[in-house]
Amino acid sequence: MSIYRLLIPFWLLQLFVAPLFAQRSYYSSINGVKGGAPLKSALCELVGRHNRISYGTGKNSVWWAFYVTDAVEGNKKQVVDIYSQTPRYFTDRGSSVAGMHIEHCVPKSWWGGDKNDAYCDLHHLFPADASANIRKSNKPLGNLVDVSWTNGAASIGKALIEDSLQAAFEPCDEYKGDFARAYMYIFTCYQDFEWEHTAMNYKNSAYPTIKPWAVELLLDWHAKDPVSAKEKERNELVYAIQNNRNPFVDYPNLADYVWGDSIAYTYTLPCVNGNPQKENNALSCLLSSDSRKRPEYLCCLSYMLQKADDRQECAAAALINVYSMTGLLILDSVTYVEALNALPPGLYLVDNRKFIVY
C-alpha cells in the first residue's frame, strides 16, 4: 500500500494523526534563530528551565536517578561506568554504590563549587569509579601526549593546551563524544554563571564561554564519537526526571551552529528528524519528499490506520505497550491518548513498529 493510498481518508488523519502532531516541539523556540551567541542564549533559555533533584542518596536523589539512567541494558543491576572497566552493581534504589562517586563531568570548582542547579544536573553527573574520579579532580579534557596513569577507560597525563603541556584528563574513545556533549550542554545551560577562569573556559563569558582550543577539541570528539543509542536513551530518561534535554544529543548539528562553521547561519530544525517546526506545518512536513522516504512515518501512519476500524476504541480504549528504540519498556497497557500525553518527543516501538511522538 502506498503512502498516498494511506492518506486518502483525511478524516482519519484529522482524528488520529493530528493529535500526534499537535504537541509543539520541545525545540520550537530555537527554530529560525541566528547561530552563534543568539542561538546559544536561546538554548540556555530553553534547557535552563528544569526540575532540580536532591544531591546524594535517598528517594528522588541523584543515586535514585542513576538506578534508572545509568544501568546496563539487559542487566539493570549493573552500573554503567564511563570511568572504569570494573563491574559494579546497584543494591537498593537510592543507595550509593561501593567504590563509586557522583562525578561532576564539568568540575564544580569551575563555577566556585556552589550547590546550585548545575551541582545536581544529571546531564553531566555520572556514577564514577572513585579512584578515577579523584585522579581526574578538576583537570581539563585533552588529547594526552604523555600518560602517567590509566585504567583502560580513563587516563591522566599531559596534553598540549594553548602551546604548553598541562595536566589533563582523557576518556576512552568510546565516551569522548559523551563528554563533549555534556560539556557543551553545561556551558550552554549555565552560560550566565560567574565562571572561574580555567584552561577550557573564559571567566564570566556568556559567549563563547569555551576557549578556541577547547571548542576545537569538543567539536572533534563530538564528530568522531557520534551519539549512541545508550546516550539517546539516557537523554530520554533524564528528561523524564528533570524535564529538560541535552540539545546536542537530540540535534548534533547544533554544535556547529553555536561554535563551529555555521555560526553565521540561521538554525532550522530538521523536518526529517521527527520534530516539525510548527504545529500548523506538521502535516506538510510529514508529506515532504524527504519524509516519504523514511519508513517510520509510513509505519506510524499504517499502524494508526490499521487500528481505525473502530476509531473511538482505538483512541480511547485499545491498550498498547510502548518501548524505547533499545527495547526498554516505557509504558505498559496504556491507550494511544495516554501514551501521547505521557511521552516526550521521540521515536518509540509499538508492536515492533516505530511510533513517533512530536
SULGI-V225360 format. One record per backbone hydrogen bond with DSSP energy under -0.5 kcal/mol. CO is the residue of the C=O (numbers start at 1). NH is the residue of the N-H. E is the energy in kcal/mol with one decimal. If there is no record, write none. Layout:
BEGIN
CO&NH&E ; CO&NH&E
END
This chain:
BEGIN
2&6&-1.7 ; 3&7&-1.3 ; 5&8&-1.0 ; 8&10&-1.7 ; 9&12&-1.1 ; 9&13&-1.2 ; 10&14&-2.4 ; 11&15&-1.8 ; 12&16&-2.9 ; 12&17&-0.7 ; 13&17&-1.1 ; 13&18&-2.5 ; 16&20&-0.6 ; 17&21&-1.6 ; 18&22&-1.5 ; 20&358&-1.2 ; 22&24&-0.7 ; 25&28&-1.7 ; 27&30&-1.8 ; 27&31&-0.5 ; 28&31&-1.0 ; 30&33&-1.7 ; 33&267&-3.0 ; 34&39&-0.8 ; 35&38&-0.7 ; 36&40&-2.3 ; 37&41&-2.5 ; 38&42&-2.1 ; 39&43&-2.4 ; 40&44&-2.2 ; 41&45&-2.4 ; 42&46&-1.9 ; 43&47&-2.9 ; 44&48&-1.6 ; 46&49&-0.9 ; 48&50&-1.0 ; 54&62&-1.2 ; 56&63&-2.3 ; 58&61&-1.3 ; 60&54&-1.5 ; 61&65&-1.9 ; 62&66&-2.8 ; 63&67&-1.4 ; 63&94&-0.7 ; 65&68&-2.2 ; 65&69&-2.8 ; 66&70&-2.4 ; 68&71&-0.7 ; 70&80&-3.0 ; 72&75&-2.0 ; 75&72&-0.7 ; 75&78&-2.2 ; 77&90&-3.6 ; 78&72&-2.6 ; 79&81&-0.7 ; 80&82&-0.6 ; 81&84&-0.8 ; 85&87&-0.5 ; 88&79&-2.8 ; 92&91&-0.5 ; 92&95&-2.0 ; 94&58&-2.4 ; 97&100&-1.7 ; 99&130&-2.6 ; 101&103&-0.8 ; 101&128&-2.8 ; 102&104&-0.5 ; 103&105&-0.9 ; 103&126&-1.8 ; 105&107&-0.7 ; 107&110&-1.5 ; 108&111&-1.5 ; 108&113&-2.3 ; 109&112&-1.3 ; 110&196&-3.6 ; 114&116&-1.9 ; 116&120&-0.7 ; 117&120&-1.1 ; 118&121&-1.1 ; 120&122&-0.6 ; 121&124&-1.7 ; 122&125&-0.7 ; 124&105&-3.2 ; 126&103&-3.0 ; 128&101&-2.9 ; 129&133&-2.5 ; 130&134&-2.4 ; 131&135&-2.0 ; 132&136&-2.5 ; 133&137&-2.3 ; 136&139&-2.4 ; 140&169&-2.8 ; 142&144&-0.9 ; 143&160&-0.6 ; 146&148&-0.5 ; 146&158&-2.7 ; 149&156&-3.0 ; 153&172&-1.8 ; 154&151&-1.9 ; 155&170&-2.5 ; 156&148&-2.7 ; 156&149&-1.9 ; 157&168&-2.3 ; 158&145&-3.1 ; 158&146&-1.4 ; 159&161&-0.9 ; 159&166&-2.6 ; 161&164&-1.1 ; 164&161&-3.3 ; 164&166&-0.5 ; 166&159&-2.6 ; 167&140&-0.6 ; 168&157&-1.8 ; 169&142&-1.5 ; 170&155&-1.8 ; 172&175&-1.7 ; 172&176&-0.5 ; 173&176&-0.9 ; 175&179&-2.2 ; 176&180&-2.4 ; 177&181&-2.6 ; 178&182&-1.9 ; 179&183&-2.5 ; 180&184&-2.5 ; 181&185&-2.0 ; 182&186&-2.4 ; 183&187&-2.6 ; 184&188&-0.7 ; 185&188&-0.8 ; 185&189&-3.6 ; 186&190&-2.2 ; 188&191&-1.3 ; 190&193&-1.9 ; 193&195&-1.7 ; 195&204&-0.6 ; 196&198&-0.7 ; 200&211&-2.9 ; 201&198&-1.4 ; 202&205&-0.6 ; 204&206&-0.5 ; 208&210&-2.7 ; 209&202&-2.7 ; 211&215&-2.6 ; 212&216&-2.4 ; 213&217&-2.0 ; 214&218&-3.0 ; 215&219&-2.7 ; 216&220&-1.8 ; 217&221&-2.6 ; 218&222&-2.7 ; 219&223&-1.9 ; 220&224&-2.4 ; 221&225&-2.1 ; 228&232&-2.2 ; 229&233&-2.5 ; 230&234&-2.6 ; 231&235&-2.3 ; 232&236&-2.0 ; 233&237&-2.2 ; 234&238&-2.9 ; 235&239&-2.1 ; 236&240&-1.9 ; 237&241&-0.9 ; 238&241&-0.6 ; 238&242&-3.8 ; 238&243&-0.6 ; 239&243&-1.9 ; 242&51&-3.7 ; 245&247&-0.9 ; 246&249&-1.6 ; 246&250&-1.6 ; 247&251&-3.1 ; 251&254&-2.2 ; 252&255&-1.3 ; 253&256&-0.6 ; 253&257&-1.2 ; 254&258&-1.9 ; 255&259&-2.7 ; 255&260&-1.0 ; 256&262&-1.5 ; 257&36&-3.0 ; 260&263&-1.0 ; 262&265&-1.9 ; 265&35&-2.3 ; 267&32&-3.3 ; 270&273&-1.0 ; 270&275&-0.7 ; 271&274&-1.6 ; 278&281&-1.0 ; 279&282&-1.2 ; 281&285&-2.0 ; 282&286&-2.0 ; 283&287&-1.9 ; 285&288&-1.1 ; 288&292&-1.9 ; 289&293&-0.6 ; 290&293&-0.9 ; 291&294&-1.9 ; 293&295&-0.7 ; 294&297&-1.2 ; 294&298&-1.0 ; 295&299&-2.8 ; 296&300&-2.3 ; 297&301&-2.4 ; 298&302&-3.1 ; 299&303&-2.4 ; 300&304&-1.9 ; 301&305&-2.6 ; 302&306&-2.8 ; 303&307&-1.3 ; 305&308&-1.7 ; 307&310&-0.5 ; 308&311&-0.7 ; 310&314&-2.4 ; 311&315&-2.5 ; 312&316&-2.4 ; 313&317&-2.4 ; 313&318&-3.3 ; 314&336&-0.7 ; 315&337&-1.1 ; 320&334&-2.5 ; 322&330&-2.9 ; 322&331&-1.7 ; 323&349&-2.9 ; 324&327&-2.0 ; 328&324&-2.7 ; 331&322&-2.5 ; 331&333&-0.5 ; 334&320&-3.1 ; 335&339&-2.5 ; 336&340&-3.0 ; 337&341&-2.0 ; 338&342&-1.6 ; 339&343&-2.4 ; 346&357&-2.3 ; 348&355&-3.5 ; 349&323&-2.6 ; 350&353&-1.7 ; 353&350&-2.9 ; 355&348&-2.3 ; 357&346&-2.3
END
